[in-house]
Amino acid sequence: MTEVKGEFSMISKRKITLLSCILSLAVASGCTGSAPASNAGSGSGAAKDAGKSETTQPAASTAPVTLRFSWWGNEVRHKATIEVINLYMKKNPNVTIKAEYRGKSERELIATGLAGGSIADIVQLNPPWMEDFTRNSDFFVDFNTKNNLIDLSGIDPQFLKENGVFNNKLVGLPMGVNATIGIMNKTVADKFGIPSTLDTKWTWDDFYKYGKTVNQKDPESYMLNMDIGSMVEFVLKRYIVQKTGKYMIGDDYSLGFTRDDLAEALTYINKLYTDKVAIPASDAQVFNDAAQTNPKWINGKAVMVFSWTSTVSPYTNGIKGEFVPFALPTREGAKNSALIVKPPQVVAISNKSKNVDEAVKFVNFFLNDVEANKILKDTRSISAVKPVAEAVGAEKLYDPVVLKGHEYGMKNMGLGDNGPTTNGEIIEVLENAVEIVAYPNANINKVTDDSMKLINDILKTLKK
């Protein structure tokens, strides 16, 4: 067993824009394969699947095993995850786990690894990717076939089903419970007279009216620090779902919103940019998928960001100011809060792994071991395993901002995203639309019409 050090692994990165083509090629060339025989290693005792009877633990093995574990995050998450890996290897000296980590999620990188069969044994995945990754593919191990090696009894069965089951297989396990939340720098908000209590009830109009005063008072400052992808996730989609009370895309791939709904949302976003509520898109996109590294945020020139409870640490660690959670705005007469509660990430095991059983045992340890989760704390939000969350919480190891945001999310949970809503091609259309309307004089009617046509064309394909 070799201790993992805190250095980035050198992972080859190849940008591929057509994700669907990558996955289609993988299926056509037989890259998915089936799970090879795995080496059974040392276990920590019998385990059971949620709702299933306990089964017999196989005999332990001391044969040397090497696993690769891939994830992304900030330095705090990296450090904690590496510490847990080292703890596991200390307890299981025949197992070596190679850490492969990076700063951004990088969907295309994962897709390339799946297509080429080079994906790590254990991989952290973004929940919105799962619909695309599993539609016509069999890349991942079904944890229901390994219920003698992993205990899922502490995870809410419905939460597990909604977020981990695809094509009737349990292929992803929640690495935490994540809630939509605003992260506000109260110190900066106070300077501009912005209300910062969690119980302040904001409408989208309120947010706009207060937000534009920030730049009016200081031309170097803005209310909102967000990239284009986040603007789609936390403003456009939430704005529309609050109006309709429906999924953006139905489970049958029907459209859950009208042309006018989309035009209204794009018009609102255009106002956020035009009236300088949000940091200009040209500046924000330099820090795409890493808005916490934007100098305006670091230097106290942005009041808040809409994000997830799992990202509190990246946005607050080492940044001056007092931070508080901030409620998602709602619209007058909203049919749904649209406040999402979901896993921050899911963990999966590659069907290509030569050591599936050992990989499952590590995942069991990662999710269920209390000592490990006292190290991880809230680097992936609050644990999805109830007794683990209670044990960590009892020692007050969760960041108060995360804990308050989590509690608020659980009380005000709304309609989340079903699988079709997370389709990568549809998200790309919406992101392109937002990027266009982020600039003055955008022709919102044309953008809306073009986007609706593209989305309807995609849905026709998906229905086949």
Buried (B, 14 or more C-beta within 10 A) or exposed (E): BEEBEEEEEEBEEEEEEEBBEBBBEBBEEEBBEEBEEBBBBBBBEEBBBBEEEEBEBEEEBEEEBBBBBBBBBBBBBBBBBBBBBBBBBEBBEBBBBBBBBBBEBBBBBBBBBBBBBBBBBBBBBBBBBBBBBBBBBBBBBBBBBBBBBBBBBBBBEEBBEBBBBBEEBBBBBBBBBBBBBBBBBBBBBBBBEBBBEBEEEBEBEBBBEBBBBBBEEEEEBBBBBBBBBBBBBBBBBBBBBBBBEBBBBBEEBEBBBEBEBBBBBBBBBBBBBBBBBBBEBEBBBEBEBEBBEBEBBBEBBBBBBBBBBBBBBBBBEEBEBBBBBBBBBBBEEBBBBBBBBBBBBBBBBBBBBBBBBBBBBBBBBBBBBBEBBBBBBBBBBBBBBEEBBEBBBEEEBBBEBBBBBBBBBEEBBBBBBBBBBBBBBBBBBBBBBBBBBBEEEBEBEEBBBBBBEBBEEBBEEBEE
